[in-house]
C-alpha cells in the first residue's frame, strides 16, 4: 500500500514569512509615509500560494513580516492584483 502524501499548506510552512491583510487606515498611512500610489508598490497576485486562505481580494494591501539577521525584523508591502 502506498504511503499517503502529507499536504503542506504554503502559508503554514516555516520558510514563508507572515502575511496579513492591512486595514484601509493602515494602508493609507503606508502610502502617505512613502509618498506613493498602491500600484507603485510591488505587486502580488490574488492567487499567490502564500496568501491563499487570507480572503484577499484585488485592491487589498498585504504586510509581510520577515525575520532579518541584521534588523531583527523587516516589513514589506505588496498590492494585490488579479492575474
N, C-alpha and C positions, 0 to 999 in steps of 0.2 A: 504494500500500500504506500503510495507516495505521500510524503510529508506535506501538510497543508502550509502554504505560504502565509507568512505573517505580513499583514499590510501595515505600513508605517505612513501615517499622515504627515505630509511635509511640514505643516506648521508646528507639529509636536517634536520634530527632530532636534537633537541637541545643537546642531550647527546652524539652525535657522534662527536669526535674531527675532526679538519680539516685534510684532507688527500690530498696530492698533489704529482704529479709525479716529480721526480728530473731530472734535466738535466744530461747529461753524465759527464760534468765537476764537477757539484756538487757532484754526486755520487762518482767520483774518489777521490775528496777531503776528503769525509767522510771515505772512505775505507782506505785512506792513514793515516788520523788522528788516526783511531782506529786500524791500522795495521792488517786488516783482509780482507778476500775474501767475495764477496757478499753472498755466500752460508753459511757463518758463522753468518750472521745476522738472526734475527727471520724472519720466512717466512710468507707470506700472499698469499692466493690463488687468482688467477686471477678472480674468480667469487665471491669473498667476497662481501657481500652486501654493505659494507662501501665504496668500490671503484668502484661500478657499475657506469657507466657513465663517468668515467675519461678517458676512452680509453687506459687503461693499457694493457700491453702485458707481457708475461713471460720474465724475464730478466730486467725489469724496477725496479727501487728503489723508494720507497714511503717515504715521510716525513710526520710524524704525529705530529701535534702540539696540545698539551693539556694544559688546564688551570691547575695550581697547586697552592694549598693554601700556600705552603711554598716557592716555587721558582717563583711564578707568572705565569710562562710558562715553559713547558718542551717539549723536542723534542725527538722523537723516529724514528727509521728507520726500514723498512721492505723490503725484497727482494721478488718480485712477481714470483710465480711459478704456473705451471699448476697442475690440480688435479691429 
